[in-house]
Amino acid sequence: MERDFDYLVPDGLDVRPGSLVRVPFGNRRVRAIVRTVARRRPDRELASVHSLVVPEPLLVPPQEQVYDLLAERYLVPRGRAFDRAQPARIRVRVEDPVPSTVAAVKGGAVGSLDGGNELLAALRSGAPGTWCLQAPPGADRAGLIGELVGAARG
């Protein structure tokens, strides 16, 4: 059974007919195309549109009619026909972290890393803080851990 769903549009969100939006649907958020926007008080509690996926509308009114006709002609749900108007999902590849560069500084294995001497000084003094240490490829990780434990013990 084909049906449209109603959502509230938060203030400041420029949602227009044809906009591609992200909406809550069950336990997940899905992409949807806005068919109409009405300025009226809802007669029941509605979930809100989460965000715009693309700032400009994907479908202008004549295109919407074309997709409705395609759905009718090929006997597919309107949502599946409208799905063809959406751009493909884009996967973003996160680059691998760049290891710390080894500097020629005395102070053991930790001291040779960027910020290593500051970390050792903080551990020795018992100063609070949060540190992130990344060992370069091929480094003696057991030696680094031993040096950190030794510095923390005083």
DSSP file with accessible surface (Angstrom, degrees, kcal/mol):
  #  RESIDUE AA STRUCTURE BP1 BP2  ACC     N-H-->O    O-->H-N    N-H-->O    O-->H-N    TCO  KAPPA ALPHA  PHI   PSI    X-CA   Y-CA   Z-CA
    1    1 A M              0   0  215      0, 0.0     2,-0.3     0, 0.0     0, 0.0   0.000 360.0 360.0 360.0 124.4    0.0    0.0    0.0
    2    2 A E        +     0   0   88     76,-0.0     2,-0.3    77,-0.0     0, 0.0  -0.616 360.0 154.2 -80.4 135.7    1.4    3.4   -1.1
    3    3 A R        -     0   0  143     -2,-0.3     2,-0.3     2,-0.0     0, 0.0  -0.987  36.3-126.7-157.9 155.9    1.3    6.2    1.4
    4    4 A D        -     0   0   81     -2,-0.3     2,-0.4    31,-0.0     0, 0.0  -0.680  23.3-138.1 -97.3 158.5    3.0    9.4    2.3
    5    5 A F        -     0   0   95     -2,-0.3     2,-0.4     2,-0.0    -2,-0.0  -0.918  10.0-134.6-120.0 145.7    4.2   10.2    5.8
    6    6 A D        +     0   0   71     -2,-0.4    41,-0.4    42,-0.0     2,-0.3  -0.813  25.3 173.8-102.7 139.1    4.0   13.5    7.6
    7    7 A Y        -     0   0   56     -2,-0.4     2,-0.3    39,-0.1    41,-0.2  -0.974  32.0-113.6-138.3 152.9    6.8   15.1    9.6
    8    8 A L  B     -a   48   0A  70     39,-2.8    41,-3.0    -2,-0.3    -2,-0.0  -0.644  25.7-138.0 -81.7 144.0    7.4   18.4   11.3
    9    9 A V        -     0   0   60     -2,-0.3     3,-0.1    39,-0.2    41,-0.1  -0.912  20.7-130.4-104.1 117.1    9.9   20.8    9.8
   10   10 A P    >   -     0   0   50      0, 0.0     3,-1.7     0, 0.0    40,-0.0  -0.285  33.8 -90.6 -63.8 151.8   12.1   22.5   12.5
   11   11 A D  T 3  S+     0   0  170      1,-0.2     3,-0.1     3,-0.1     0, 0.0  -0.328 112.6  26.5 -59.1 140.8   12.5   26.2   12.3
   12   12 A G  T 3  S+     0   0   89      1,-0.2     2,-0.6    -3,-0.1    -1,-0.2   0.367  89.2 117.3  88.5  -6.4   15.5   27.3   10.3
   13   13 A L    <   -     0   0   46     -3,-1.7     2,-1.8     2,-0.0    -1,-0.2  -0.856  60.9-143.1 -98.4 117.7   15.5   24.2    8.0
   14   14 A D        +     0   0   93     -2,-0.6     2,-0.5    -3,-0.1    -3,-0.1  -0.540  33.5 167.5 -83.1  77.7   14.8   25.2    4.4
   15   15 A V        +     0   0   14     -2,-1.8    -2,-0.0     4,-0.1    -6,-0.0  -0.830   3.6 168.1 -97.5 127.2   12.7   22.3    3.3
   16   16 A R    >   -     0   0   86     -2,-0.5     3,-2.4    18,-0.0    18,-0.3  -0.872  48.3 -72.2-129.3 163.4   10.8   22.6    0.0
   17   17 A P  T 3  S+     0   0   63      0, 0.0    18,-0.2     0, 0.0     3,-0.1  -0.343 123.9  27.4 -56.2 133.2    8.9   20.2   -2.2
   18   18 A G  T 3  S+     0   0    0     16,-3.5    40,-3.0     1,-0.3    41,-1.0   0.334  88.9 140.5  94.4  -6.5   11.5   18.0   -3.9
   19   19 A S    <   -     0   0    0     -3,-2.4    15,-2.5    38,-0.3     2,-0.6  -0.434  52.0-131.3 -70.6 143.9   14.1   18.3   -1.0
   20   20 A L  E     +B   33   0B   0     34,-0.4    33,-2.6    36,-0.3    34,-1.1  -0.861  39.2 172.2 -94.8 119.4   16.0   15.2    0.0
   21   21 A V  E     -BC  32  52B   3     11,-3.0    11,-2.6    -2,-0.6     2,-0.5  -0.810  35.3-123.6-126.1 164.3   15.8   15.0    3.8
   22   22 A R  E     +BC  31  51B  68     29,-2.9    28,-2.2    -2,-0.3    29,-1.4  -0.963  37.8 175.9-109.4 126.4   16.8   12.5    6.5
   23   23 A V  E     -B   30   0B   3      7,-2.9     7,-2.8    -2,-0.5     2,-0.3  -0.925  35.3-103.9-130.2 152.7   13.8   11.5    8.7
   24   24 A P  E     +B   29   0B  41      0, 0.0     2,-0.3     0, 0.0     5,-0.2  -0.579  38.5 174.5 -73.6 136.9   13.3    9.1   11.6
   25   25 A F  E >   -B   28   0B  77      3,-3.2     3,-1.4    -2,-0.3     2,-0.3  -0.852  61.7 -47.6-145.7 101.9   11.5    5.9   10.4
   26   26 A G  T 3  S-     0   0   73     -2,-0.3    -1,-0.1     1,-0.2     0, 0.0  -0.516 122.4 -20.3  69.8-129.0   11.1    3.2   13.1
   27   27 A N  T 3  S+     0   0  180     -2,-0.3     2,-0.3    -3,-0.1    -1,-0.2   0.231 130.1  56.8 -95.2  12.1   14.4    2.7   14.8
   28   28 A R  E <  S-B   25   0B 161     -3,-1.4    -3,-3.2    -5,-0.0     2,-0.5  -0.847  78.4-114.1-135.9 172.2   16.5    4.2   12.0
   29   29 A R  E     -B   24   0B 138     -2,-0.3     2,-0.3    -5,-0.2    -2,-0.0  -0.954  36.3-175.9-110.2 130.7   17.0    7.4   10.0
   30   30 A V  E     -B   23   0B  28     -7,-2.8    -7,-2.9    -2,-0.5     2,-0.3  -0.830  28.0-108.8-123.9 160.4   16.2    7.2    6.3
   31   31 A R  E     +B   22   0B  36     -2,-0.3     2,-0.3    -9,-0.2    -9,-0.2  -0.698  41.7 175.0 -86.9 142.2   16.4    9.5    3.3
   32   32 A A  E     -B   21   0B  30    -11,-2.6   -11,-3.0    -2,-0.3     2,-0.5  -0.977  29.4-125.8-145.2 155.9   13.1   10.7    1.9
   33   33 A I  E     -B   20   0B  25     -2,-0.3     2,-0.4   -13,-0.2   -13,-0.2  -0.905  28.8-125.8-105.8 129.7   11.9   13.2   -0.8
   34   34 A V        -     0   0   22    -15,-2.5   -16,-3.5    -2,-0.5   -15,-0.1  -0.592  24.8-177.8 -76.1 128.0    9.5   15.9    0.3
   35   35 A R        -     0   0   50     -2,-0.4     2,-0.3     1,-0.3    -1,-0.2   0.867  65.9  -0.7 -92.0 -46.5    6.3   15.9   -1.7
   36   36 A T        -     0   0  114    -19,-0.1     2,-0.4   -20,-0.1    -1,-0.3  -0.977  54.9-148.7-142.7 157.7    4.5   18.9   -0.2
   37   37 A V        -     0   0   60     -2,-0.3     2,-0.4    -3,-0.1    -3,-0.0  -0.998  19.2-175.3-127.6 124.6    5.0   21.4    2.6
   38   38 A A        -     0   0   63     -2,-0.4     2,-1.0     2,-0.1    -2,-0.0  -0.958  22.2-142.3-122.2 140.3    1.9   22.7    4.4
   39   39 A R        +     0   0  245     -2,-0.4     2,-0.3     2,-0.0    -2,-0.0  -0.803  58.9 109.8-101.7  89.6    1.9   25.5    7.0
   40   40 A R  S    S-     0   0  163     -2,-1.0    -2,-0.1     0, 0.0     0, 0.0  -0.977  73.7 -90.6-152.7 163.4   -0.8   24.2    9.5
   41   41 A R        -     0   0  223     -2,-0.3     2,-0.1     1,-0.1    -2,-0.0  -0.632  47.4-119.5 -77.0 131.0   -1.1   22.8   13.0
   42   42 A P        -     0   0   55      0, 0.0    -1,-0.1     0, 0.0     4,-0.1  -0.403   6.9-143.1 -71.2 148.7   -0.8   19.0   13.0
   43   43 A D  S    S+     0   0  133     -2,-0.1     2,-0.3     2,-0.1    -2,-0.0   0.429  84.6  26.5 -90.0   0.3   -3.8   17.1   14.3
   44   44 A R  S    S-     0   0  122      0, 0.0     2,-0.3     0, 0.0     0, 0.0  -0.948 101.3 -75.0-150.1 169.7   -1.5   14.5   15.9
   45   45 A E        -     0   0  190     -2,-0.3     2,-0.3    -3,-0.0    -2,-0.1  -0.531  51.9-167.5 -73.3 131.4    2.0   14.3   17.3
   46   46 A L        -     0   0   31     -2,-0.3   -39,-0.1    -4,-0.1     2,-0.1  -0.917  20.5-121.2-122.3 147.5    4.6   14.1   14.5
   47   47 A A        -     0   0   48    -41,-0.4   -39,-2.8    -2,-0.3     2,-0.3  -0.458  37.5-114.7 -75.8 158.0    8.3   13.3   14.4
   48   48 A S  B     -a    8   0A  58    -41,-0.2   -39,-0.2    -2,-0.1     2,-0.2  -0.688  23.1-103.3 -98.4 150.5   10.6   16.0   13.1
   49   49 A V        -     0   0    8    -41,-3.0   -26,-0.2    -2,-0.3     3,-0.1  -0.488  30.8-152.1 -61.9 133.4   12.7   16.1    9.9
   50   50 A H        -     0   0   89    -28,-2.2     2,-0.3     1,-0.3   -27,-0.2   0.941  57.2 -35.7 -79.8 -49.2   16.3   15.5   11.1
   51   51 A S  E     -C   22   0B  35    -29,-1.4   -29,-2.9   -38,-0.0     2,-0.4  -0.991  55.4 -94.9-165.2 165.0   18.3   17.3    8.4
   52   52 A L  E     -C   21   0B  45     -2,-0.3   -31,-0.3   -31,-0.2   -37,-0.0  -0.764  24.3-164.1 -85.1 136.2   18.6   18.2    4.8
   53   53 A V  S    S+     0   0   50    -33,-2.6   -32,-0.2    -2,-0.4    -1,-0.2   0.876  82.1  18.3 -86.1 -42.4   20.8   15.8    2.8
   54   54 A V  S    S-     0   0   44    -34,-1.1   -34,-0.4     1,-0.1    -1,-0.3  -0.991  75.1-136.7-128.7 135.6   21.3   18.2   -0.1
   55   55 A P  S    S+     0   0   91      0, 0.0    -1,-0.1     0, 0.0    -2,-0.0   0.860  86.9  59.3 -64.4 -34.7   20.6   21.9    0.1
   56   56 A E  S    S-     0   0  122      1,-0.1   -36,-0.3   -37,-0.0    -2,-0.1  -0.720  97.2-100.2 -96.8 144.8   18.8   22.2   -3.2
   57   57 A P        -     0   0   32      0, 0.0   -38,-0.3     0, 0.0   -39,-0.1  -0.295  22.5-151.9 -59.8 142.2   15.6   20.3   -4.1
   58   58 A L  S    S+     0   0   44    -40,-3.0     2,-0.5     1,-0.2   -39,-0.2   0.788  79.5  43.7 -83.6 -32.6   16.2   17.2   -6.2
   59   59 A L        -     0   0    3    -41,-1.0    -1,-0.2   -25,-0.1   -25,-0.0  -0.965  64.7-162.1-120.7 128.5   12.8   17.2   -7.9
   60   60 A V    >>  -     0   0   78     -2,-0.5     4,-1.7    -3,-0.1     3,-1.3  -0.711  47.0 -90.4 -98.3 158.9   10.9   20.2   -9.3
   61   61 A P  H 3> S+     0   0   87      0, 0.0     4,-1.7     0, 0.0     5,-0.2   0.802 124.4  51.2 -45.7 -43.2    7.1   19.7   -9.8
   62   62 A P  H 3> S+     0   0   82      0, 0.0     4,-1.6     0, 0.0    -3,-0.0   0.923 110.4  50.7 -63.3 -34.8    7.3   18.5  -13.5
   63   63 A Q  H <> S+     0   0   83     -3,-1.3     4,-2.4     1,-0.2     5,-0.2   0.889 104.4  57.5 -67.1 -37.2    9.8   15.8  -12.5
   64   64 A E  H  X S+     0   0   33     -4,-1.7     4,-2.2     1,-0.2    -1,-0.2   0.921 106.0  50.0 -58.7 -41.1    7.7   14.6   -9.6
   65   65 A Q  H  X S+     0   0  127     -4,-1.7     4,-2.4     1,-0.2    -1,-0.2   0.879 107.8  54.0 -65.5 -36.7    4.9   14.0  -12.1
   66   66 A V  H  X S+     0   0   82     -4,-1.6     4,-2.6     2,-0.2    -2,-0.2   0.939 109.4  47.0 -63.2 -44.8    7.3   12.0  -14.3
   67   67 A Y  H  X S+     0   0   48     -4,-2.4     4,-2.3     2,-0.2    -2,-0.2   0.876 110.7  52.5 -67.7 -34.2    8.3    9.7  -11.4
   68   68 A D  H  X S+     0   0   43     -4,-2.2     4,-2.2    -5,-0.2    -1,-0.2   0.929 110.8  47.9 -63.4 -42.6    4.6    9.2  -10.5
   69   69 A L  H  X S+     0   0  116     -4,-2.4     4,-3.2     2,-0.2    -2,-0.2   0.900 110.0  52.0 -64.3 -40.8    3.9    8.2  -14.1
   70   70 A L  H  X S+     0   0   69     -4,-2.6     4,-2.6     2,-0.2     6,-0.2   0.916 109.0  50.5 -61.9 -41.4    6.9    5.8  -14.1
   71   71 A A  H  <>S+     0   0    9     -4,-2.3     5,-1.8     1,-0.2     4,-0.5   0.926 115.0  43.0 -62.4 -43.0    5.6    4.2  -10.9
   72   72 A E  H ><5S+     0   0  154     -4,-2.2     3,-0.7     3,-0.2    -2,-0.2   0.936 115.6  48.3 -68.6 -44.3    2.2    3.8  -12.5
   73   73 A R  H 3<5S+     0   0  170     -4,-3.2    -2,-0.2     1,-0.2    -1,-0.2   0.901 120.5  34.9 -64.3 -43.5    3.5    2.6  -15.9
   74   74 A Y  T 3<5S-     0   0  146     -4,-2.6    -1,-0.2    -5,-0.2    -2,-0.2   0.312 105.9-122.8 -99.7  10.0    6.0    0.0  -14.5
   75   75 A L  T < 5 +     0   0  160     -3,-0.7    -3,-0.2    -4,-0.5    -4,-0.1   0.894  63.7 137.5  53.3  46.7    3.8   -1.0  -11.5
   76   76 A V      < -     0   0   52     -5,-1.8    -1,-0.2    -6,-0.2    -2,-0.1  -0.876  63.6 -89.2-116.6 154.2    6.5   -0.2   -8.9
   77   77 A P    >>  -     0   0   67      0, 0.0     4,-1.9     0, 0.0     3,-0.6  -0.323  35.8-120.1 -59.3 145.8    5.9    1.5   -5.6
   78   78 A R  H 3> S+     0   0   59      1,-0.2     4,-2.9     2,-0.2     5,-0.2   0.881 113.3  58.9 -56.5 -37.3    6.1    5.3   -5.9
   79   79 A G  H 3> S+     0   0   48      1,-0.2     4,-1.6     2,-0.2    -1,-0.2   0.884 104.3  50.2 -60.9 -38.4    9.0    5.2   -3.3
   80   80 A R  H <> S+     0   0  151     -3,-0.6     4,-0.7     2,-0.2    -1,-0.2   0.909 111.5  48.0 -68.7 -38.3   11.0    2.9   -5.6
   81   81 A A  H >< S+     0   0    7     -4,-1.9     3,-1.1     1,-0.2     4,-0.3   0.939 112.6  48.5 -65.6 -43.8   10.5    5.2   -8.6
   82   82 A F  H >X S+     0   0   15     -4,-2.9     3,-1.7     1,-0.3     4,-0.5   0.800  98.7  69.8 -66.2 -27.4   11.4    8.3   -6.5
   83   83 A D  H >< S+     0   0   72     -4,-1.6     3,-1.0     1,-0.3    -1,-0.3   0.817  88.6  64.4 -60.2 -28.3   14.5    6.4   -5.3
   84   84 A R  T << S+     0   0  170     -3,-1.1    -1,-0.3    -4,-0.7    -2,-0.2   0.708  96.0  57.9 -69.7 -17.3   15.9    6.8   -8.8
   85   85 A A  T <4 S+     0   0   20     -3,-1.7    -1,-0.2    -4,-0.3    -2,-0.2   0.665  88.9  92.5 -85.8 -14.8   16.0   10.5   -8.3
   86   86 A Q  S << S-     0   0   33     -3,-1.0     3,-0.1    -4,-0.5     2,-0.1  -0.549  82.2-115.8 -80.3 142.6   18.3   10.3   -5.3
   87   87 A P        -     0   0   61      0, 0.0     3,-0.1     0, 0.0    -1,-0.1  -0.402  42.5 -92.8 -69.9 153.2   22.0   10.5   -5.7
   88   88 A A        -     0   0   85      1,-0.1     2,-0.1    -4,-0.1    -4,-0.0  -0.294  49.2 -93.6 -62.5 150.5   23.9    7.4   -4.7
   89   89 A R        -     0   0  145     -3,-0.1     2,-0.5     1,-0.1    -1,-0.1  -0.439  39.5-138.1 -65.6 140.2   25.2    7.2   -1.2
   90   90 A I        -     0   0  144     -2,-0.1     2,-0.5    -3,-0.1    -1,-0.1  -0.877   8.7-151.3-105.4 127.4   28.7    8.4   -0.9
   91   91 A R        -     0   0  208     -2,-0.5     2,-0.5     2,-0.0    -2,-0.0  -0.852   9.5-148.3 -97.3 130.6   31.1    6.6    1.3
   92   92 A V        -     0   0  127     -2,-0.5     2,-0.6     2,-0.0    -2,-0.0  -0.858   8.2-143.1-101.1 127.1   33.9    8.6    2.8
   93   93 A R        -     0   0  187     -2,-0.5     2,-0.5     1,-0.0    -2,-0.0  -0.792  11.0-142.2 -91.4 124.7   37.2    6.9    3.3
   94   94 A V        -     0   0  122     -2,-0.6     2,-0.1     1,-0.0    -2,-0.0  -0.748  21.9-124.2 -86.7 127.2   38.9    8.0    6.5
   95   95 A E        -     0   0  155     -2,-0.5     3,-0.1     1,-0.1    -1,-0.0  -0.380  29.7 -98.7 -71.4 150.5   42.7    8.1    5.9
   96   96 A D        -     0   0  124      1,-0.1    -1,-0.1    -2,-0.1     0, 0.0  -0.355  48.6 -96.1 -64.5 145.1   44.9    6.1    8.2
   97   97 A P        -     0   0   89      0, 0.0    -1,-0.1     0, 0.0    -3,-0.0  -0.333  35.7-118.6 -63.9 145.4   46.5    8.2   11.0
   98   98 A V        -     0   0  120     -3,-0.1     3,-0.1     1,-0.1    36,-0.1  -0.740  31.6-121.9 -84.7 125.2   49.9    9.5   10.4
   99   99 A P        -     0   0   46      0, 0.0    36,-0.1     0, 0.0    -1,-0.1  -0.300  33.8 -92.4 -66.7 154.5   52.4    8.1   12.9
  100  100 A S        -     0   0   33     34,-0.7     2,-0.3     1,-0.1    33,-0.0  -0.355  43.1-115.0 -62.1 145.3   54.4   10.5   15.1
  101  101 A T        -     0   0   87     -3,-0.1    13,-0.7    35,-0.1     2,-0.5  -0.592  24.7-121.4 -83.8 144.1   57.7   11.5   13.7
  102  102 A V  B     -D  113   0C  94     -2,-0.3     2,-0.3    11,-0.2    11,-0.2  -0.741  29.5-164.0 -87.6 125.8   60.7   10.4   15.6
  103  103 A A        -     0   0   38      9,-3.4     2,-1.9    -2,-0.5     0, 0.0  -0.769  30.9-109.8-107.4 156.2   62.9   13.3   16.6
  104  104 A A        +     0   0  113     -2,-0.3     2,-0.4     2,-0.0     8,-0.1  -0.555  68.3 136.4 -84.9  76.0   66.5   13.1   17.8
  105  105 A V        -     0   0   65     -2,-1.9     2,-0.1     3,-0.1     3,-0.1  -0.980  54.0-121.4-125.1 138.2   65.8   14.0   21.5
  106  106 A K  S    S+     0   0  198     -2,-0.4    11,-0.0     1,-0.2     3,-0.0  -0.430  74.9  90.3 -73.3 153.9   67.2   12.2   24.5
  107  107 A G  S  > S-     0   0   37     -2,-0.1     4,-1.1     5,-0.0     3,-0.2   0.516  91.3 -89.0 133.2  18.2   64.8   10.7   26.9
  108  108 A G  H  > S-     0   0   47      1,-0.2     4,-1.0     2,-0.2    -3,-0.1  -0.293  73.3 -39.7  83.1-167.5   64.3    7.1   25.8
  109  109 A A  H  4 S+     0   0   41      1,-0.2     3,-0.4     2,-0.2     4,-0.3   0.905 139.9  45.8 -66.5 -43.1   61.8    5.8   23.3
  110  110 A V  H >4 S+     0   0    0     -3,-0.2     3,-1.8     1,-0.2    -1,-0.2   0.921 109.1  56.3 -67.2 -41.3   58.9    7.9   24.5
  111  111 A G  H 3< S+     0   0    1     -4,-1.1     6,-0.5     1,-0.3    -1,-0.2   0.757  99.1  61.5 -63.3 -21.5   61.1   11.0   24.6
  112  112 A S  T 3< S+     0   0   26     -4,-1.0    -9,-3.4    -3,-0.4    -1,-0.3   0.596  91.2  84.9 -82.4  -8.6   62.0   10.6   20.9
  113  113 A L  B X  S-D  102   0C   8     -3,-1.8     3,-2.4    -4,-0.3     4,-0.5  -0.581  99.1 -85.2 -90.3 156.6   58.3   11.0   19.9
  114  114 A D  T 3  S+     0   0   88    -13,-0.7    -1,-0.1     1,-0.3    -2,-0.1  -0.393 118.0   3.7 -58.6 123.9   56.6   14.3   19.3
  115  115 A G  T 3> S+     0   0   35     -2,-0.2     4,-2.0    -4,-0.1    -1,-0.3   0.490  96.2 123.7  78.1   2.6   55.4   15.5   22.6
  116  116 A G  H <>  +     0   0    0     -3,-2.4     4,-2.6     1,-0.2    -5,-0.2   0.894  69.5  51.1 -63.9 -42.6   57.0   12.6   24.4
  117  117 A N  H  > S+     0   0   63     -4,-0.5     4,-2.4    -6,-0.5    -1,-0.2   0.900 110.3  50.2 -64.4 -37.4   59.1   14.6   26.8
  118  118 A E  H  > S+     0   0  113      2,-0.2     4,-2.3     1,-0.2    -1,-0.2   0.903 110.7  50.2 -66.3 -38.5   56.1   16.6   27.9
  119  119 A L  H  X S+     0   0   12     -4,-2.0     4,-2.5     2,-0.2    -2,-0.2   0.943 110.7  48.3 -64.5 -45.6   54.2   13.4   28.5
  120  120 A L  H  X S+     0   0    2     -4,-2.6     4,-2.6     1,-0.2    -2,-0.2   0.914 111.3  50.4 -61.5 -42.7   57.0   12.0   30.6
  121  121 A A  H  X S+     0   0   57     -4,-2.4     4,-2.0     1,-0.2     6,-0.2   0.912 110.8  49.3 -63.1 -39.9   57.2   15.2   32.6
  122  122 A A  H  X>S+     0   0   14     -4,-2.3     5,-1.6     1,-0.2     4,-1.0   0.907 112.1  48.3 -66.2 -40.5   53.5   15.1   33.2
  123  123 A L  H  <5S+     0   0   52     -4,-2.5     3,-0.4     1,-0.2    -2,-0.2   0.915 111.5  49.6 -66.0 -41.6   53.6   11.5   34.3
  124  124 A R  H  <5S+     0   0  149     -4,-2.6    -1,-0.2     1,-0.2    -2,-0.2   0.865 114.3  44.4 -66.2 -35.4   56.5   12.1   36.6
  125  125 A S  H  <5S-     0   0   88     -4,-2.0    -1,-0.2    -5,-0.2    -2,-0.2   0.608 107.5-123.9 -85.3 -11.7   54.8   15.1   38.3
  126  126 A G  T  <5 +     0   0   64     -4,-1.0    -3,-0.2    -3,-0.4    -4,-0.1   0.670  51.1 164.3  78.1  16.3   51.4   13.4   38.6
  127  127 A A      < -     0   0   48     -5,-1.6    -1,-0.2    -6,-0.2     2,-0.1  -0.419  38.0-117.4 -68.3 140.5   49.7   16.1   36.7
  128  128 A P        +     0   0  131      0, 0.0     2,-0.3     0, 0.0    -1,-0.1  -0.374  55.8 116.5 -73.7 158.6   46.2   15.3   35.4
  129  129 A G        -     0   0   57     -2,-0.1     2,-0.4     2,-0.0     0, 0.0  -0.887  57.0-101.4 161.3 170.0   45.6   15.2   31.7
  130  130 A T        -     0   0  143     -2,-0.3     2,-0.3     2,-0.0     0, 0.0  -0.977  36.0-178.9-120.0 131.9   44.7   13.2   28.6
  131  131 A W        -     0   0  129     -2,-0.4     2,-0.5     2,-0.0    -2,-0.0  -0.944  17.9-157.2-130.6 149.8   47.3   12.1   26.2
  132  132 A C        -     0   0  129     -2,-0.3     2,-0.5     2,-0.0    -2,-0.0  -0.986  15.4-174.7-127.3 117.8   47.2   10.1   22.9
  133  133 A L        -     0   0   58     -2,-0.5     2,-0.5   -14,-0.0   -18,-0.0  -0.964   5.2-170.1-117.6 127.0   50.4    8.4   22.0
  134  134 A Q        -     0   0   69     -2,-0.5   -34,-0.7   -36,-0.1    -2,-0.0  -0.969  17.0-140.1-119.3 120.9   50.9    6.6   18.7
  135  135 A A        -     0   0   13     -2,-0.5     3,-0.1   -36,-0.1     6,-0.1  -0.540  24.4-115.9 -77.2 137.2   53.9    4.4   18.2
  136  136 A P    >   -     0   0   17      0, 0.0     3,-2.1     0, 0.0    -1,-0.1  -0.329  47.0 -78.5 -67.6 156.8   55.5    4.6   14.8
  137  137 A P  T 3  S+     0   0  104      0, 0.0     3,-0.1     0, 0.0     0, 0.0  -0.291 119.7  19.2 -56.4 136.0   55.5    1.5   12.7
  138  138 A G  T 3  S+     0   0   87      1,-0.3     2,-0.1    -3,-0.1    -3,-0.0   0.442  91.3 140.5  84.5  -0.3   58.3   -0.9   13.8
  139  139 A A    <   -     0   0   33     -3,-2.1     2,-1.4     1,-0.1    -1,-0.3  -0.389  65.9-105.8 -74.8 155.2   58.7    0.8   17.2
  140  140 A D     >  -     0   0  110      1,-0.2     4,-2.0    -3,-0.1     5,-0.1  -0.652  40.8-179.4 -79.9  92.1   59.3   -1.3   20.4
  141  141 A R  H  > S+     0   0  145     -2,-1.4     4,-2.6     1,-0.2     5,-0.2   0.871  78.6  55.0 -66.4 -37.2   55.8   -1.0   21.9
  142  142 A A  H  > S+     0   0   73      1,-0.2     4,-2.5     2,-0.2    -1,-0.2   0.913 108.6  49.6 -62.9 -39.4   56.6   -3.1   24.9
  143  143 A G  H  > S+     0   0   27      2,-0.2     4,-2.3     1,-0.2    -2,-0.2   0.896 109.8  51.1 -65.0 -38.5   59.6   -0.7   25.6
  144  144 A L  H  X S+     0   0   10     -4,-2.0     4,-2.3     2,-0.2    -2,-0.2   0.932 111.4  47.2 -63.9 -45.2   57.3    2.3   25.2
  145  145 A I  H  X S+     0   0  105     -4,-2.6     4,-2.7     1,-0.2     5,-0.2   0.925 111.8  50.7 -63.5 -43.4   54.8    0.9   27.7
  146  146 A G  H  X S+     0   0   44     -4,-2.5     4,-2.5     1,-0.2    -1,-0.2   0.909 110.2  49.5 -60.2 -41.8   57.5    0.0   30.2
  147  147 A E  H  X S+     0   0   48     -4,-2.3     4,-2.2     2,-0.2    -1,-0.2   0.915 111.3  49.3 -66.2 -38.5   58.9    3.5   30.0
  148  148 A L  H  X S+     0   0   40     -4,-2.3     4,-2.2     2,-0.2    -2,-0.2   0.924 111.8  48.2 -66.6 -42.4   55.5    5.0   30.5
  149  149 A V  H  X S+     0   0   75     -4,-2.7     4,-1.9     1,-0.2    -2,-0.2   0.928 111.4  50.9 -64.2 -42.6   54.8    2.8   33.5
  150  150 A G  H  X S+     0   0   42     -4,-2.5     4,-0.7    -5,-0.2    -1,-0.2   0.907 110.6  48.5 -61.4 -40.0   58.2    3.6   35.0
  151  151 A A  H >< S+     0   0    4     -4,-2.2     3,-0.5     1,-0.2    -1,-0.2   0.884 110.1  51.9 -68.6 -35.6   57.6    7.4   34.6
  152  152 A A  H 3< S+     0   0   60     -4,-2.2    -1,-0.2     1,-0.2    -2,-0.2   0.840 105.0  55.9 -70.7 -30.9   54.2    7.1   36.2
  153  153 A R  H 3<        0   0  219     -4,-1.9    -1,-0.2    -5,-0.2    -2,-0.2   0.681 360.0 360.0 -75.0 -18.2   55.6    5.3   39.2
  154  154 A G    <<        0   0   85     -4,-0.7    -2,-0.1    -3,-0.5    -1,-0.1   0.277 360.0 360.0 103.5 360.0   58.0    8.1   39.8
